[in-house]
């Protein structure tokens, strides 16, 4: 029986354009792919293991023609709109009180700062959850096992009683391997607000 629902953030609540952002980044930086060093810095930054200043400095040194503002704009390019009906969905779930609600997101400081500035109801959204975990604040990131074990331990949860919702295949594979019920949501064809319409046959809700 599902007692706790663990939500991802990007492409679950706020829309992202990951593919478009990658193409835009490659075009502006005049590169064909991310180097191993870049990917390593991305991961470190997402885990909060380096500061925003260190992250920007790395890119400034490698792409000196671009200003700090331009680099930040490129980094935040993937962030799009946050439909308010999804806020209403999570607020109603909170009001109903049937489930423990947790947010678990790979989110860095620059992205969350952009969201705070551009999503006027961010604080109301955050208050809808019983626990709110951002990777850069807890120094853990998906799809590593440790981040899921952290959430289970911190909240005294049984994996079989949890449902994890994420648009990333690798994150879902890890959670599923740990015994957590998992919905690999396709943002092109599915919406989190339809959870109880399309998933009742797969998961047993309270």
C-alpha atoms as an extended CHARMM CRD file, in Angstrom:
* protein
*
       206  EXT
         1         1  UNK       CA              0.0000000000        0.0000000000        0.0000000000  PROA      1               0.0000000000
         2         2  UNK       CA              1.4460000000        3.3640000000       -1.0340000000  PROA      2               0.0000000000
         3         3  UNK       CA              1.8340000000        5.6550000000        1.9820000000  PROA      3               0.0000000000
         4         4  UNK       CA              4.5470000000        8.0240000000        0.7360000000  PROA      4               0.0000000000
         5         5  UNK       CA              4.9690000000        9.6950000000       -2.6510000000  PROA      5               0.0000000000
         6         6  UNK       CA              8.4330000000       10.9390000000       -3.6200000000  PROA      6               0.0000000000
         7         7  UNK       CA              8.4580000000       13.4460000000       -6.4890000000  PROA      7               0.0000000000
         8         8  UNK       CA             11.1810000000       14.6900000000       -8.7620000000  PROA      8               0.0000000000
         9         9  UNK       CA             10.9980000000       18.4260000000       -9.6030000000  PROA      9               0.0000000000
        10        10  UNK       CA             12.1190000000       19.0110000000      -13.1950000000  PROA      10              0.0000000000
        11        11  UNK       CA              9.6780000000       17.8000000000      -15.8830000000  PROA      11              0.0000000000
        12        12  UNK       CA              7.3550000000       16.6690000000      -13.1050000000  PROA      12              0.0000000000
        13        13  UNK       CA              6.3280000000       20.1030000000      -11.8130000000  PROA      13              0.0000000000
        14        14  UNK       CA              8.4710000000       22.6400000000      -13.6880000000  PROA      14              0.0000000000
        15        15  UNK       CA              8.8840000000       22.0760000000      -17.4190000000  PROA      15              0.0000000000
        16        16  UNK       CA             12.4030000000       21.6780000000      -18.7960000000  PROA      16              0.0000000000
        17        17  UNK       CA             13.9040000000       21.7990000000      -22.2700000000  PROA      17              0.0000000000
        18        18  UNK       CA             16.9880000000       19.6690000000      -21.7130000000  PROA      18              0.0000000000
        19        19  UNK       CA             17.6230000000       18.8280000000      -25.3700000000  PROA      19              0.0000000000
        20        20  UNK       CA             17.1570000000       22.4490000000      -26.4340000000  PROA      20              0.0000000000
        21        21  UNK       CA             19.4380000000       23.6300000000      -23.6470000000  PROA      21              0.0000000000
        22        22  UNK       CA             22.2220000000       21.2620000000      -24.7190000000  PROA      22              0.0000000000
        23        23  UNK       CA             21.9820000000       22.4330000000      -28.3510000000  PROA      23              0.0000000000
        24        24  UNK       CA             21.9550000000       26.0730000000      -27.2180000000  PROA      24              0.0000000000
        25        25  UNK       CA             24.9900000000       25.5140000000      -24.9790000000  PROA      25              0.0000000000
        26        26  UNK       CA             26.9820000000       23.7890000000      -27.7180000000  PROA      26              0.0000000000
        27        27  UNK       CA             26.1580000000       26.5970000000      -30.1530000000  PROA      27              0.0000000000
        28        28  UNK       CA             27.0950000000       29.4710000000      -27.8340000000  PROA      28              0.0000000000
        29        29  UNK       CA             30.2150000000       27.7930000000      -26.4430000000  PROA      29              0.0000000000
        30        30  UNK       CA             31.1820000000       26.5580000000      -29.9190000000  PROA      30              0.0000000000
        31        31  UNK       CA             31.7190000000       22.9730000000      -28.7670000000  PROA      31              0.0000000000
        32        32  UNK       CA             30.4830000000       19.5800000000      -29.9620000000  PROA      32              0.0000000000
        33        33  UNK       CA             30.0810000000       17.9080000000      -26.5790000000  PROA      33              0.0000000000
        34        34  UNK       CA             30.7570000000       18.3120000000      -22.8890000000  PROA      34              0.0000000000
        35        35  UNK       CA             34.2650000000       17.2980000000      -21.8820000000  PROA      35              0.0000000000
        36        36  UNK       CA             34.7990000000       14.8670000000      -19.0200000000  PROA      36              0.0000000000
        37        37  UNK       CA             36.0440000000       17.7850000000      -16.9320000000  PROA      37              0.0000000000
        38        38  UNK       CA             32.8510000000       19.7530000000      -17.6100000000  PROA      38              0.0000000000
        39        39  UNK       CA             30.6670000000       16.8040000000      -16.6530000000  PROA      39              0.0000000000
        40        40  UNK       CA             32.7000000000       16.3240000000      -13.4780000000  PROA      40              0.0000000000
        41        41  UNK       CA             32.1730000000       19.9880000000      -12.5490000000  PROA      41              0.0000000000
        42        42  UNK       CA             28.4390000000       19.6570000000      -13.2960000000  PROA      42              0.0000000000
        43        43  UNK       CA             28.1890000000       16.7050000000      -10.9130000000  PROA      43              0.0000000000
        44        44  UNK       CA             30.2230000000       18.4070000000       -8.1990000000  PROA      44              0.0000000000
        45        45  UNK       CA             28.1060000000       21.5360000000       -8.4710000000  PROA      45              0.0000000000
        46        46  UNK       CA             24.8540000000       19.6050000000       -8.4120000000  PROA      46              0.0000000000
        47        47  UNK       CA             25.9950000000       17.9230000000       -5.1940000000  PROA      47              0.0000000000
        48        48  UNK       CA             26.9840000000       21.2470000000       -3.6410000000  PROA      48              0.0000000000
        49        49  UNK       CA             30.5990000000       20.1240000000       -3.4190000000  PROA      49              0.0000000000
        50        50  UNK       CA             31.7830000000       23.2820000000       -5.1700000000  PROA      50              0.0000000000
        51        51  UNK       CA             30.3200000000       26.7700000000       -4.8310000000  PROA      51              0.0000000000
        52        52  UNK       CA             28.5240000000       28.7720000000       -7.4980000000  PROA      52              0.0000000000
        53        53  UNK       CA             31.5630000000       31.0750000000       -7.6210000000  PROA      53              0.0000000000
        54        54  UNK       CA             33.8840000000       28.1220000000       -8.2750000000  PROA      54              0.0000000000
        55        55  UNK       CA             31.5390000000       26.7510000000      -10.9150000000  PROA      55              0.0000000000
        56        56  UNK       CA             31.3100000000       30.0790000000      -12.7750000000  PROA      56              0.0000000000
        57        57  UNK       CA             35.0640000000       30.5860000000      -12.4550000000  PROA      57              0.0000000000
        58        58  UNK       CA             35.6820000000       27.2470000000      -14.1520000000  PROA      58              0.0000000000
        59        59  UNK       CA             33.5580000000       28.2450000000      -17.1440000000  PROA      59              0.0000000000
        60        60  UNK       CA             34.9690000000       31.7910000000      -17.2190000000  PROA      60              0.0000000000
        61        61  UNK       CA             38.4920000000       30.4080000000      -17.4650000000  PROA      61              0.0000000000
        62        62  UNK       CA             37.5450000000       28.0570000000      -20.2860000000  PROA      62              0.0000000000
        63        63  UNK       CA             35.3150000000       30.5370000000      -22.1620000000  PROA      63              0.0000000000
        64        64  UNK       CA             36.7820000000       33.9830000000      -21.3700000000  PROA      64              0.0000000000
        65        65  UNK       CA             34.7820000000       35.7520000000      -24.1080000000  PROA      65              0.0000000000
        66        66  UNK       CA             31.5510000000       35.2080000000      -22.1600000000  PROA      66              0.0000000000
        67        67  UNK       CA             30.4700000000       37.3170000000      -19.1940000000  PROA      67              0.0000000000
        68        68  UNK       CA             29.2440000000       35.8720000000      -15.9090000000  PROA      68              0.0000000000
        69        69  UNK       CA             25.6960000000       36.9310000000      -16.8390000000  PROA      69              0.0000000000
        70        70  UNK       CA             25.9330000000       35.1460000000      -20.1850000000  PROA      70              0.0000000000
        71        71  UNK       CA             27.2310000000       31.9640000000      -18.5710000000  PROA      71              0.0000000000
        72        72  UNK       CA             24.4340000000       31.9750000000      -16.0080000000  PROA      72              0.0000000000
        73        73  UNK       CA             21.8780000000       32.5570000000      -18.7670000000  PROA      73              0.0000000000
        74        74  UNK       CA             23.2210000000       29.5580000000      -20.6970000000  PROA      74              0.0000000000
        75        75  UNK       CA             23.1200000000       27.3920000000      -17.5670000000  PROA      75              0.0000000000
        76        76  UNK       CA             19.5210000000       28.3530000000      -16.7700000000  PROA      76              0.0000000000
        77        77  UNK       CA             18.2970000000       28.0210000000      -20.3670000000  PROA      77              0.0000000000
        78        78  UNK       CA             16.6380000000       24.6590000000      -19.7060000000  PROA      78              0.0000000000
        79        79  UNK       CA             14.2330000000       26.0820000000      -17.1020000000  PROA      79              0.0000000000
        80        80  UNK       CA             10.8170000000       26.8710000000      -18.5630000000  PROA      80              0.0000000000
        81        81  UNK       CA              7.3150000000       27.3410000000      -17.1410000000  PROA      81              0.0000000000
        82        82  UNK       CA              5.7170000000       25.9260000000      -13.9850000000  PROA      82              0.0000000000
        83        83  UNK       CA              1.9890000000       25.3810000000      -14.6910000000  PROA      83              0.0000000000
        84        84  UNK       CA             -0.0360000000       26.5300000000      -11.6990000000  PROA      84              0.0000000000
        85        85  UNK       CA             -2.4270000000       23.5870000000      -11.9710000000  PROA      85              0.0000000000
        86        86  UNK       CA              0.4230000000       21.3660000000      -10.7830000000  PROA      86              0.0000000000
        87        87  UNK       CA              0.7840000000       23.5290000000       -7.6980000000  PROA      87              0.0000000000
        88        88  UNK       CA             -2.9410000000       23.0860000000       -7.0700000000  PROA      88              0.0000000000
        89        89  UNK       CA             -2.5120000000       19.3200000000       -7.4740000000  PROA      89              0.0000000000
        90        90  UNK       CA              0.1890000000       19.0340000000       -4.8010000000  PROA      90              0.0000000000
        91        91  UNK       CA             -1.6290000000       21.4520000000       -2.5010000000  PROA      91              0.0000000000
        92        92  UNK       CA             -4.7610000000       19.3140000000       -2.7160000000  PROA      92              0.0000000000
        93        93  UNK       CA             -2.7280000000       16.1930000000       -1.9150000000  PROA      93              0.0000000000
        94        94  UNK       CA             -1.3050000000       17.9820000000        1.1180000000  PROA      94              0.0000000000
        95        95  UNK       CA             -4.7700000000       19.0850000000        2.1960000000  PROA      95              0.0000000000
        96        96  UNK       CA             -6.1710000000       15.5540000000        1.8420000000  PROA      96              0.0000000000
        97        97  UNK       CA             -3.4620000000       14.2770000000        4.1880000000  PROA      97              0.0000000000
        98        98  UNK       CA             -3.4890000000       10.7010000000        2.9000000000  PROA      98              0.0000000000
        99        99  UNK       CA              0.1770000000       10.5300000000        1.9430000000  PROA      99              0.0000000000
       100       100  UNK       CA              3.5440000000       11.7000000000        3.1570000000  PROA      100             0.0000000000
       101       101  UNK       CA              4.8360000000       13.9710000000        0.3830000000  PROA      101             0.0000000000
       102       102  UNK       CA              8.5430000000       14.3040000000       -0.3860000000  PROA      102             0.0000000000
       103       103  UNK       CA             10.4130000000       16.1960000000       -3.0860000000  PROA      103             0.0000000000
       104       104  UNK       CA             13.7500000000       14.7610000000       -4.2010000000  PROA      104             0.0000000000
       105       105  UNK       CA             15.5320000000       16.7230000000       -6.9050000000  PROA      105             0.0000000000
       106       106  UNK       CA             18.9260000000       17.0360000000       -8.5350000000  PROA      106             0.0000000000
       107       107  UNK       CA             18.9600000000       20.8320000000       -8.3480000000  PROA      107             0.0000000000
       108       108  UNK       CA             21.8440000000       23.2770000000       -8.0810000000  PROA      108             0.0000000000
       109       109  UNK       CA             21.9740000000       26.7310000000       -6.5210000000  PROA      109             0.0000000000
       110       110  UNK       CA             21.7650000000       28.7090000000       -9.7790000000  PROA      110             0.0000000000
       111       111  UNK       CA             18.6830000000       26.7940000000      -10.8930000000  PROA      111             0.0000000000
       112       112  UNK       CA             16.8640000000       27.1170000000       -7.5930000000  PROA      112             0.0000000000
       113       113  UNK       CA             17.6870000000       30.8330000000       -7.4510000000  PROA      113             0.0000000000
       114       114  UNK       CA             16.1720000000       31.2660000000      -10.9260000000  PROA      114             0.0000000000
       115       115  UNK       CA             13.0630000000       29.3660000000       -9.8130000000  PROA      115             0.0000000000
       116       116  UNK       CA             12.6900000000       31.4990000000       -6.6890000000  PROA      116             0.0000000000
       117       117  UNK       CA             12.8740000000       34.6270000000       -8.8580000000  PROA      117             0.0000000000
       118       118  UNK       CA             10.5600000000       33.4830000000      -11.6640000000  PROA      118             0.0000000000
       119       119  UNK       CA              8.0330000000       31.2440000000       -9.9060000000  PROA      119             0.0000000000
       120       120  UNK       CA              5.9800000000       33.4790000000       -7.5750000000  PROA      120             0.0000000000
       121       121  UNK       CA              4.4110000000       30.5490000000       -5.7570000000  PROA      121             0.0000000000
       122       122  UNK       CA              7.6640000000       28.6820000000       -5.0550000000  PROA      122             0.0000000000
       123       123  UNK       CA              7.3810000000       29.0080000000       -1.2690000000  PROA      123             0.0000000000
       124       124  UNK       CA              3.7580000000       27.8020000000       -1.3370000000  PROA      124             0.0000000000
       125       125  UNK       CA              4.9080000000       24.8600000000       -3.4450000000  PROA      125             0.0000000000
       126       126  UNK       CA              7.7070000000       24.0130000000       -1.0060000000  PROA      126             0.0000000000
       127       127  UNK       CA              5.3450000000       24.1410000000        1.9700000000  PROA      127             0.0000000000
       128       128  UNK       CA              3.1790000000       21.4750000000        0.3510000000  PROA      128             0.0000000000
       129       129  UNK       CA              5.8080000000       18.8260000000        1.1130000000  PROA      129             0.0000000000
       130       130  UNK       CA              6.6290000000       17.0690000000        4.3620000000  PROA      130             0.0000000000
       131       131  UNK       CA             10.2880000000       16.9220000000        3.2960000000  PROA      131             0.0000000000
       132       132  UNK       CA             12.0520000000       18.8570000000        0.5370000000  PROA      132             0.0000000000
       133       133  UNK       CA             15.4630000000       17.5900000000       -0.6030000000  PROA      133             0.0000000000
       134       134  UNK       CA             17.6640000000       19.3670000000       -3.1560000000  PROA      134             0.0000000000
       135       135  UNK       CA             20.8570000000       17.5830000000       -4.1710000000  PROA      135             0.0000000000
       136       136  UNK       CA             23.1370000000       20.5780000000       -3.6240000000  PROA      136             0.0000000000
       137       137  UNK       CA             21.8530000000       20.9680000000       -0.0580000000  PROA      137             0.0000000000
       138       138  UNK       CA             22.2650000000       17.3400000000        0.9970000000  PROA      138             0.0000000000
       139       139  UNK       CA             25.4470000000       16.6260000000       -1.0330000000  PROA      139             0.0000000000
       140       140  UNK       CA             23.8820000000       13.6080000000       -2.6950000000  PROA      140             0.0000000000
       141       141  UNK       CA             22.4750000000       13.1320000000       -6.1860000000  PROA      141             0.0000000000
       142       142  UNK       CA             20.3840000000       10.7070000000       -8.1710000000  PROA      142             0.0000000000
       143       143  UNK       CA             20.8180000000        8.0460000000       -9.4570000000  PROA      143             0.0000000000
       144       144  UNK       CA             23.2030000000        7.0370000000       -6.6430000000  PROA      144             0.0000000000
       145       145  UNK       CA             21.7770000000        4.5160000000       -4.1820000000  PROA      145             0.0000000000
       146       146  UNK       CA             22.8270000000        6.6690000000       -1.2400000000  PROA      146             0.0000000000
       147       147  UNK       CA             20.3300000000        9.4430000000       -1.9220000000  PROA      147             0.0000000000
       148       148  UNK       CA             17.3780000000        7.0510000000       -1.8840000000  PROA      148             0.0000000000
       149       149  UNK       CA             18.6710000000        5.2910000000        1.2180000000  PROA      149             0.0000000000
       150       150  UNK       CA             19.0760000000        8.7150000000        2.8310000000  PROA      150             0.0000000000
       151       151  UNK       CA             15.4350000000        9.5910000000        2.1800000000  PROA      151             0.0000000000
       152       152  UNK       CA             14.1870000000        6.2270000000        3.4490000000  PROA      152             0.0000000000
       153       153  UNK       CA             16.2850000000        6.4370000000        6.6200000000  PROA      153             0.0000000000
       154       154  UNK       CA             15.6010000000       10.1020000000        7.3700000000  PROA      154             0.0000000000
       155       155  UNK       CA             11.8510000000        9.5620000000        7.1440000000  PROA      155             0.0000000000
       156       156  UNK       CA             11.6980000000        6.0440000000        8.6000000000  PROA      156             0.0000000000
       157       157  UNK       CA             10.1210000000        4.6580000000        5.4320000000  PROA      157             0.0000000000
       158       158  UNK       CA              9.7360000000        1.1920000000        3.9870000000  PROA      158             0.0000000000
       159       159  UNK       CA             10.6520000000        1.0580000000        0.3030000000  PROA      159             0.0000000000
       160       160  UNK       CA              7.5760000000       -1.0120000000       -0.5570000000  PROA      160             0.0000000000
       161       161  UNK       CA              5.3030000000        1.7010000000        0.8850000000  PROA      161             0.0000000000
       162       162  UNK       CA              6.7930000000        4.4260000000       -1.3300000000  PROA      162             0.0000000000
       163       163  UNK       CA              6.1140000000        5.5860000000       -4.8670000000  PROA      163             0.0000000000
       164       164  UNK       CA              8.8750000000        7.4940000000       -6.6630000000  PROA      164             0.0000000000
       165       165  UNK       CA              8.0040000000        9.6320000000       -9.7040000000  PROA      165             0.0000000000
       166       166  UNK       CA             10.7820000000       10.8050000000      -12.0370000000  PROA      166             0.0000000000
       167       167  UNK       CA             11.2900000000       11.4560000000      -15.7520000000  PROA      167             0.0000000000
       168       168  UNK       CA             14.8470000000       10.0650000000      -15.7530000000  PROA      168             0.0000000000
       169       169  UNK       CA             15.2550000000        6.3870000000      -16.6250000000  PROA      169             0.0000000000
       170       170  UNK       CA             18.4420000000        5.8690000000      -14.6100000000  PROA      170             0.0000000000
       171       171  UNK       CA             16.9570000000        7.4100000000      -11.4760000000  PROA      171             0.0000000000
       172       172  UNK       CA             13.9610000000        5.1200000000      -11.8220000000  PROA      172             0.0000000000
       173       173  UNK       CA             16.1100000000        2.0150000000      -12.2910000000  PROA      173             0.0000000000
       174       174  UNK       CA             17.9540000000        2.7160000000       -9.0450000000  PROA      174             0.0000000000
       175       175  UNK       CA             14.8040000000        3.3230000000       -7.0280000000  PROA      175             0.0000000000
       176       176  UNK       CA             13.1470000000        0.2270000000       -8.4650000000  PROA      176             0.0000000000
       177       177  UNK       CA             16.1780000000       -1.9130000000       -7.6060000000  PROA      177             0.0000000000
       178       178  UNK       CA             15.8210000000       -0.7790000000       -3.9900000000  PROA      178             0.0000000000
       179       179  UNK       CA             12.2300000000       -2.0120000000       -3.8810000000  PROA      179             0.0000000000
       180       180  UNK       CA             10.5730000000        1.3820000000       -4.2940000000  PROA      180             0.0000000000
       181       181  UNK       CA              7.4730000000        1.5010000000       -6.4830000000  PROA      181             0.0000000000
       182       182  UNK       CA              8.3850000000        3.6380000000       -9.4830000000  PROA      182             0.0000000000
       183       183  UNK       CA              6.6280000000        5.6400000000      -12.1710000000  PROA      183             0.0000000000
       184       184  UNK       CA              8.9630000000        6.6030000000      -15.0180000000  PROA      184             0.0000000000
       185       185  UNK       CA              6.9040000000        9.5390000000      -16.2260000000  PROA      185             0.0000000000
       186       186  UNK       CA              7.1390000000       10.5560000000      -19.8800000000  PROA      186             0.0000000000
       187       187  UNK       CA              6.7020000000       14.3620000000      -19.9000000000  PROA      187             0.0000000000
       188       188  UNK       CA              5.7910000000       14.2800000000      -23.5900000000  PROA      188             0.0000000000
       189       189  UNK       CA              2.6850000000       12.1570000000      -23.0310000000  PROA      189             0.0000000000
       190       190  UNK       CA              1.9760000000       12.0990000000      -19.2820000000  PROA      190             0.0000000000
       191       191  UNK       CA              1.3460000000       14.5950000000      -16.4910000000  PROA      191             0.0000000000
       192       192  UNK       CA              1.8190000000       14.1110000000      -12.7620000000  PROA      192             0.0000000000
       193       193  UNK       CA             -1.6750000000       15.4630000000      -12.0630000000  PROA      193             0.0000000000
       194       194  UNK       CA             -3.1100000000       12.3640000000      -13.7340000000  PROA      194             0.0000000000
       195       195  UNK       CA             -1.4170000000       10.0780000000      -11.2090000000  PROA      195             0.0000000000
       196       196  UNK       CA             -4.5800000000        8.5840000000       -9.7770000000  PROA      196             0.0000000000
       197       197  UNK       CA             -6.3120000000        8.3060000000      -13.1500000000  PROA      197             0.0000000000
       198       198  UNK       CA             -3.6400000000        6.3810000000      -14.9890000000  PROA      198             0.0000000000
       199       199  UNK       CA             -1.7480000000        4.5890000000      -12.2290000000  PROA      199             0.0000000000
       200       200  UNK       CA             -4.4710000000        3.1440000000      -10.0040000000  PROA      200             0.0000000000
       201       201  UNK       CA             -4.1930000000       -0.2050000000      -11.7950000000  PROA      201             0.0000000000
       202       202  UNK       CA             -0.4680000000       -0.4290000000      -11.1750000000  PROA      202             0.0000000000
       203       203  UNK       CA             -0.1410000000        0.7940000000       -7.6000000000  PROA      203             0.0000000000
       204       204  UNK       CA             -2.2750000000        0.2390000000       -4.5290000000  PROA      204             0.0000000000
       205       205  UNK       CA             -3.0270000000        3.6200000000       -2.9610000000  PROA      205             0.0000000000
       206       206  UNK       CA             -4.5130000000        4.1070000000        0.4580000000  PROA      206             0.0000000000
